Amino acid sequence: MKSNESNFIKRLQSGKEDALDYIVDRYLPLIKSVVQQVLRPIQREELVGECVNDVFLSVWQNAKKFRGGDENGFKNWICAVAKYKAIDYYRKEVKNHEFASEFLENRSISESMEVDVGDTVNDLLNQLDPIDRKIFIMKYLLGFSSEETAEQLSLSKSAIDNRIYRGKKKLRHNGRVLYEGRI
């Protein structure tokens, strides 16, 4: 039996994959529109796609919670799921952006993080050039990808990767010297 407009809700709640295919085919434009409305200020298309995927995953995992019964009720429910999932993504992205902005200001690491990262780590990071220090903080402390770091700092991805490679090499050397008691 294949899912159609009269049986897709029951089939989805029973865990039938063809029901998920049916709702993706039927509701993808609507869900994408809802998500884009919420995430438009962020201007990251890949975030919209990720959020839409999470919406369908959430619908799949929580299908038994839907109690509406008819197609109109389902449409409203799936739009509500999309809206709240997109709001979660928006909040997370704004929070990450604000946190990253604090780091990019001219502050020391300990002032920005309010966490003691240790004198050795501070000493090593302070041996890097200011731009390399920002790259390492964004990449390894904030979890930015090379692409996101490149975009934030107006550099190419290959420039970021090269600076990371050279910075790691420098830190390895300086770390050994520090460990051996030469500094």
Phi and psi restraints in degrees (value plus and minus 20) as a CYANA .aco file:
   2 LYS   PHI    -127.8   -87.8
   2 LYS   PSI     128.9   168.9
   3 SER   PHI     -93.2   -53.2
   3 SER   PSI     120.9   160.9
   4 ASN   PHI    -162.8  -122.8
   4 ASN   PSI    -195.6  -155.6
   5 GLU   PHI     -85.5   -45.5
   5 GLU   PSI     -38.6     1.4
   6 SER   PHI    -114.3   -74.3
   6 SER   PSI     -38.4     1.6
   7 ASN   PHI    -146.3  -106.3
   7 ASN   PSI     -19.4    20.6
   8 PHE   PHI     -84.9   -44.9
   8 PHE   PSI     -50.9   -10.9
   9 ILE   PHI     -87.5   -47.5
   9 ILE   PSI     -67.6   -27.6
  10 LYS   PHI     -83.9   -43.9
  10 LYS   PSI     -59.3   -19.3
  11 ARG   PHI     -88.5   -48.5
  11 ARG   PSI     -57.3   -17.3
  12 LEU   PHI     -84.4   -44.4
  12 LEU   PSI     -63.5   -23.5
  13 GLN   PHI     -87.8   -47.8
  13 GLN   PSI     -42.3    -2.3
  14 SER   PHI    -107.7   -67.7
  14 SER   PSI     -22.7    17.3
  15 GLY   PHI      63.4   103.4
  15 GLY   PSI       3.7    43.7
  16 LYS   PHI    -102.6   -62.6
  16 LYS   PSI     103.4   143.4
  17 GLU   PHI     -85.0   -45.0
  17 GLU   PSI     -49.9    -9.9
  18 ASP   PHI     -84.8   -44.8
  18 ASP   PSI     -45.9    -5.9
  19 ALA   PHI     -88.9   -48.9
  19 ALA   PSI     -58.7   -18.7
  20 LEU   PHI     -84.5   -44.5
  20 LEU   PSI     -63.5   -23.5
  21 ASP   PHI     -77.8   -37.8
  21 ASP   PSI     -61.2   -21.2
  22 TYR   PHI     -83.0   -43.0
  22 TYR   PSI     -66.5   -26.5
  23 ILE   PHI     -90.9   -50.9
  23 ILE   PSI     -51.9   -11.9
  24 VAL   PHI     -83.5   -43.5
  24 VAL   PSI     -67.5   -27.5
  25 ASP   PHI     -81.8   -41.8
  25 ASP   PSI     -60.8   -20.8
  26 ARG   PHI    -100.0   -60.0
  26 ARG   PSI     -59.5   -19.5
  27 TYR   PHI    -129.2   -89.2
  27 TYR   PSI     -21.7    18.3
  28 LEU   PHI     -75.2   -35.2
  28 LEU   PSI     -69.7   -29.7
  29 PRO   PHI     -79.8   -39.8
  29 PRO   PSI     -59.9   -19.9
  30 LEU   PHI     -85.4   -45.4
  30 LEU   PSI     -67.4   -27.4
  31 ILE   PHI     -84.0   -44.0
  31 ILE   PSI     -63.5   -23.5
  32 LYS   PHI     -81.2   -41.2
  32 LYS   PSI     -59.3   -19.3
  33 SER   PHI     -83.9   -43.9
  33 SER   PSI     -64.6   -24.6
  34 VAL   PHI     -81.7   -41.7
  34 VAL   PSI     -66.5   -26.5
  35 VAL   PHI     -85.0   -45.0
  35 VAL   PSI     -62.6   -22.6
  36 GLN   PHI     -82.5   -42.5
  36 GLN   PSI     -56.5   -16.5
  37 GLN   PHI     -80.1   -40.1
  37 GLN   PSI     -62.2   -22.2
  38 VAL   PHI     -95.3   -55.3
  38 VAL   PSI     -60.9   -20.9
  39 LEU   PHI    -112.5   -72.5
  39 LEU   PSI     -19.0    21.0
  40 ARG   PHI     -72.7   -32.7
  40 ARG   PSI     -63.5   -23.5
  41 PRO   PHI     -81.8   -41.8
  41 PRO   PSI     -43.7    -3.7
  42 ILE   PHI     -97.7   -57.7
  42 ILE   PSI     -49.4    -9.4
  43 GLN   PHI      38.6    78.6
  43 GLN   PSI      28.9    68.9
  44 ARG   PHI    -152.7  -112.7
  44 ARG   PSI      81.5   121.5
  45 GLU   PHI     -82.3   -42.3
  45 GLU   PSI     -54.7   -14.7
  46 GLU   PHI     -85.4   -45.4
  46 GLU   PSI     -48.8    -8.8
  47 LEU   PHI     -89.5   -49.5
  47 LEU   PSI     -56.4   -16.4
  48 VAL   PHI     -82.2   -42.2
  48 VAL   PSI     -67.7   -27.7
  49 GLY   PHI     -81.5   -41.5
  49 GLY   PSI     -61.1   -21.1
  50 GLU   PHI     -84.0   -44.0
  50 GLU   PSI     -62.2   -22.2
  51 CYS   PHI     -85.9   -45.9
  51 CYS   PSI     -62.9   -22.9
  52 VAL   PHI     -79.5   -39.5
  52 VAL   PSI     -63.7   -23.7
  53 ASN   PHI     -80.2   -40.2
  53 ASN   PSI     -61.3   -21.3
  54 ASP   PHI     -86.1   -46.1
  54 ASP   PSI     -53.5   -13.5
  55 VAL   PHI     -81.7   -41.7
  55 VAL   PSI     -69.4   -29.4
  56 PHE   PHI     -85.8   -45.8
  56 PHE   PSI     -55.6   -15.6
  57 LEU   PHI     -84.4   -44.4
  57 LEU   PSI     -63.0   -23.0
  58 SER   PHI     -83.9   -43.9
  58 SER   PSI     -61.4   -21.4
  59 VAL   PHI     -82.5   -42.5
  59 VAL   PSI     -62.8   -22.8
  60 TRP   PHI     -81.7   -41.7
  60 TRP   PSI     -65.8   -25.8
  61 GLN   PHI     -94.0   -54.0
  61 GLN   PSI     -45.5    -5.5
  62 ASN   PHI    -135.3   -95.3
  62 ASN   PSI       0.1    40.1
  63 ALA   PHI     -77.9   -37.9
  63 ALA   PSI     -53.9   -13.9
  64 LYS   PHI     -88.9   -48.9
  64 LYS   PSI     -36.5     3.5
  65 LYS   PHI     -99.3   -59.3
  65 LYS   PSI     -36.1     3.9
  66 PHE   PHI     -92.3   -52.3
  66 PHE   PSI     107.2   147.2
  67 ARG   PHI    -140.7  -100.7
  67 ARG   PSI     -14.0    26.0
  68 GLY   PHI     -88.6   -48.6
  68 GLY   PSI     -60.7   -20.7
  69 GLY   PHI      72.6   112.6
  69 GLY   PSI     -61.1   -21.1
  70 ASP   PHI    -129.7   -89.7
  70 ASP   PSI     151.1   191.1
  71 GLU   PHI     -85.5   -45.5
  71 GLU   PSI     -57.2   -17.2
  72 ASN   PHI     -84.4   -44.4
  72 ASN   PSI     -64.1   -24.1
  73 GLY   PHI     -82.4   -42.4
  73 GLY   PSI     -59.1   -19.1
  74 PHE   PHI     -85.0   -45.0
  74 PHE   PSI     -61.4   -21.4
  75 LYS   PHI     -80.6   -40.6
  75 LYS   PSI     -64.8   -24.8
  76 ASN   PHI     -84.4   -44.4
  76 ASN   PSI     -60.4   -20.4
  77 TRP   PHI     -84.8   -44.8
  77 TRP   PSI     -67.7   -27.7
  78 ILE   PHI     -86.6   -46.6
  78 ILE   PSI     -53.0   -13.0
  79 CYS   PHI     -87.6   -47.6
  79 CYS   PSI     -58.4   -18.4
  80 ALA   PHI     -85.8   -45.8
  80 ALA   PSI     -62.2   -22.2
  81 VAL   PHI     -79.5   -39.5
  81 VAL   PSI     -65.1   -25.1
  82 ALA   PHI     -83.0   -43.0
  82 ALA   PSI     -63.8   -23.8
  83 LYS   PHI     -82.6   -42.6
  83 LYS   PSI     -67.8   -27.8
  84 TYR   PHI     -90.7   -50.7
  84 TYR   PSI     -53.9   -13.9
  85 LYS   PHI     -86.0   -46.0
  85 LYS   PSI     -62.3   -22.3
  86 ALA   PHI     -85.7   -45.7
  86 ALA   PSI     -57.9   -17.9
  87 ILE   PHI     -82.9   -42.9
  87 ILE   PSI     -61.0   -21.0
  88 ASP   PHI     -79.7   -39.7
  88 ASP   PSI     -65.4   -25.4
  89 TYR   PHI     -81.6   -41.6
  89 TYR   PSI     -63.1   -23.1
  90 TYR   PHI     -80.9   -40.9
  90 TYR   PSI     -68.5   -28.5
  91 ARG   PHI     -81.2   -41.2
  91 ARG   PSI     -63.3   -23.3
  92 LYS   PHI     -82.8   -42.8
  92 LYS   PSI     -63.4   -23.4
  93 GLU   PHI     -87.2   -47.2
  93 GLU   PSI     -61.4   -21.4
  94 VAL   PHI     -84.9   -44.9
  94 VAL   PSI     -61.7   -21.7
  95 LYS   PHI     -83.2   -43.2
  95 LYS   PSI     -64.4   -24.4
  96 ASN   PHI     -82.5   -42.5
  96 ASN   PSI     -60.9   -20.9
  97 HIS   PHI     -85.3   -45.3
  97 HIS   PSI     -63.1   -23.1
  98 GLU   PHI     -84.8   -44.8
  98 GLU   PSI     -61.5   -21.5
  99 PHE   PHI     -84.2   -44.2
  99 PHE   PSI     -62.3   -22.3
 100 ALA   PHI     -86.4   -46.4
 100 ALA   PSI     -58.2   -18.2
 101 SER   PHI     -81.9   -41.9
 101 SER   PSI     -56.9   -16.9
 102 GLU   PHI     -80.4   -40.4
 102 GLU   PSI     -61.0   -21.0
 103 PHE   PHI     -88.9   -48.9
 103 PHE   PSI     -53.8   -13.8
 104 LEU   PHI     -98.2   -58.2
 104 LEU   PSI     -32.7     7.3
 105 GLU   PHI     -92.7   -52.7
 105 GLU   PSI     143.3   183.3
 106 ASN   PHI    -100.5   -60.5
 106 ASN   PSI      56.0    96.0
 107 ARG   PHI    -145.9  -105.9
 107 ARG   PSI     141.7   181.7
 108 SER   PHI     -98.5   -58.5
 108 SER   PSI     141.6   181.6
 109 ILE   PHI     -80.6   -40.6
 109 ILE   PSI     -65.3   -25.3
 110 SER   PHI     -86.4   -46.4
 110 SER   PSI     -53.7   -13.7
 111 GLU   PHI     -86.6   -46.6
 111 GLU   PSI     -61.3   -21.3
 112 SER   PHI     -93.4   -53.4
 112 SER   PSI     -59.1   -19.1
 113 MET   PHI    -107.5   -67.5
 113 MET   PSI     -43.8    -3.8
 114 GLU   PHI      34.9    74.9
 114 GLU   PSI       9.9    49.9
 115 VAL   PHI    -154.5  -114.5
 115 VAL   PSI     117.5   157.5
 116 ASP   PHI    -101.2   -61.2
 116 ASP   PSI      87.7   127.7
 117 VAL   PHI    -110.3   -70.3
 117 VAL   PSI     -21.1    18.9
 118 GLY   PHI      76.8   116.8
 118 GLY   PSI     122.7   162.7
 119 ASP   PHI     -83.2   -43.2
 119 ASP   PSI     -56.6   -16.6
 120 THR   PHI     -84.3   -44.3
 120 THR   PSI     -64.5   -24.5
 121 VAL   PHI     -85.0   -45.0
 121 VAL   PSI     -64.2   -24.2
 122 ASN   PHI     -79.4   -39.4
 122 ASN   PSI     -65.7   -25.7
 123 ASP   PHI     -79.1   -39.1
 123 ASP   PSI     -64.7   -24.7
 124 LEU   PHI     -86.0   -46.0
 124 LEU   PSI     -66.7   -26.7
 125 LEU   PHI     -84.2   -44.2
 125 LEU   PSI     -53.9   -13.9
 126 ASN   PHI     -90.8   -50.8
 126 ASN   PSI     -33.7     6.3
 127 GLN   PHI    -100.9   -60.9
 127 GLN   PSI     -33.5     6.5
 128 LEU   PHI    -101.9   -61.9
 128 LEU   PSI     136.6   176.6
 129 ASP   PHI     -81.9   -41.9
 129 ASP   PSI     132.6   172.6
 130 PRO   PHI     -73.0   -33.0
 130 PRO   PSI     -62.3   -22.3
 131 ILE   PHI     -87.2   -47.2
 131 ILE   PSI     -59.3   -19.3
 132 ASP   PHI     -86.6   -46.6
 132 ASP   PSI     -57.6   -17.6
 133 ARG   PHI     -81.3   -41.3
 133 ARG   PSI     -65.0   -25.0
 134 LYS   PHI     -80.4   -40.4
 134 LYS   PSI     -62.7   -22.7
 135 ILE   PHI     -81.5   -41.5
 135 ILE   PSI     -66.4   -26.4
 136 PHE   PHI     -84.5   -44.5
 136 PHE   PSI     -60.5   -20.5
 137 ILE   PHI     -84.2   -44.2
 137 ILE   PSI     -66.5   -26.5
 138 MET   PHI     -84.0   -44.0
 138 MET   PSI     -63.2   -23.2
 139 LYS   PHI     -94.7   -54.7
 139 LYS   PSI     -68.6   -28.6
 140 TYR   PHI    -121.2   -81.2
 140 TYR   PSI     -43.0    -3.0
 141 LEU   PHI    -119.3   -79.3
 141 LEU   PSI     -54.4   -14.4
 142 LEU   PHI    -118.1   -78.1
 142 LEU   PSI     -34.0     6.0
 143 GLY   PHI      59.0    99.0
 143 GLY   PSI       0.5    40.5
 144 PHE   PHI     -89.7   -49.7
 144 PHE   PSI     128.4   168.4
 145 SER   PHI     -99.0   -59.0
 145 SER   PSI     147.5   187.5
 146 SER   PHI     -80.9   -40.9
 146 SER   PSI     -57.7   -17.7
 147 GLU   PHI     -85.0   -45.0
 147 GLU   PSI     -64.8   -24.8
 148 GLU   PHI     -85.4   -45.4
 148 GLU   PSI     -60.9   -20.9
 149 THR   PHI     -82.4   -42.4
 149 THR   PSI     -65.3   -25.3
 150 ALA   PHI     -79.8   -39.8
 150 ALA   PSI     -63.3   -23.3
 151 GLU   PHI     -83.7   -43.7
 151 GLU   PSI     -64.3   -24.3
 152 GLN   PHI     -84.6   -44.6
 152 GLN   PSI     -55.8   -15.8
 153 LEU   PHI    -120.0   -80.0
 153 LEU   PSI     -14.7    25.3
 154 SER   PHI      35.8    75.8
 154 SER   PSI      25.8    65.8
 155 LEU   PHI    -144.5  -104.5
 155 LEU   PSI     147.1   187.1
 156 SER   PHI    -101.9   -61.9
 156 SER   PSI     138.9   178.9
 157 LYS   PHI     -81.1   -41.1
 157 LYS   PSI     -59.1   -19.1
 158 SER   PHI     -86.4   -46.4
 158 SER   PSI     -54.4   -14.4
 159 ALA   PHI     -84.5   -44.5
 159 ALA   PSI     -61.4   -21.4
 160 ILE   PHI     -81.9   -41.9
 160 ILE   PSI     -69.4   -29.4
 161 ASP   PHI     -80.8   -40.8
 161 ASP   PSI     -60.6   -20.6
 162 ASN   PHI     -84.8   -44.8
 162 ASN   PSI     -62.2   -22.2
 163 ARG   PHI     -86.1   -46.1
 163 ARG   PSI     -56.6   -16.6
 164 ILE   PHI     -85.3   -45.3
 164 ILE   PSI     -64.5   -24.5
 165 TYR   PHI     -79.7   -39.7
 165 TYR   PSI     -70.0   -30.0
 166 ARG   PHI     -86.3   -46.3
 166 ARG   PSI     -57.4   -17.4
 167 GLY   PHI     -85.9   -45.9
 167 GLY   PSI     -62.0   -22.0
 168 LYS   PHI     -81.2   -41.2
 168 LYS   PSI     -62.7   -22.7
 169 LYS   PHI     -80.5   -40.5
 169 LYS   PSI     -65.2   -25.2
 170 LYS   PHI     -84.4   -44.4
 170 LYS   PSI     -62.9   -22.9
 171 LEU   PHI     -86.3   -46.3
 171 LEU   PSI     -58.8   -18.8
 172 ARG   PHI     -79.5   -39.5
 172 ARG   PSI     -68.7   -28.7
 173 HIS   PHI     -82.6   -42.6
 173 HIS   PSI     -69.9   -29.9
 174 ASN   PHI     -87.5   -47.5
 174 ASN   PSI     -52.7   -12.7
 175 GLY   PHI     -85.3   -45.3
 175 GLY   PSI     -60.7   -20.7
 176 ARG   PHI     -84.8   -44.8
 176 ARG   PSI     -64.4   -24.4
 177 VAL   PHI     -81.6   -41.6
 177 VAL   PSI     -63.0   -23.0
 178 LEU   PHI     -83.7   -43.7
 178 LEU   PSI     -65.2   -25.2
 179 TYR   PHI     -83.8   -43.8
 179 TYR   PSI     -57.1   -17.1
 180 GLU   PHI    -100.5   -60.5
 180 GLU   PSI     -20.5    19.5
 181 GLY   PHI      65.7   105.7
 181 GLY   PSI      -1.0    39.0
 182 ARG   PHI    -106.4   -66.4
 182 ARG   PSI     -36.0     4.0
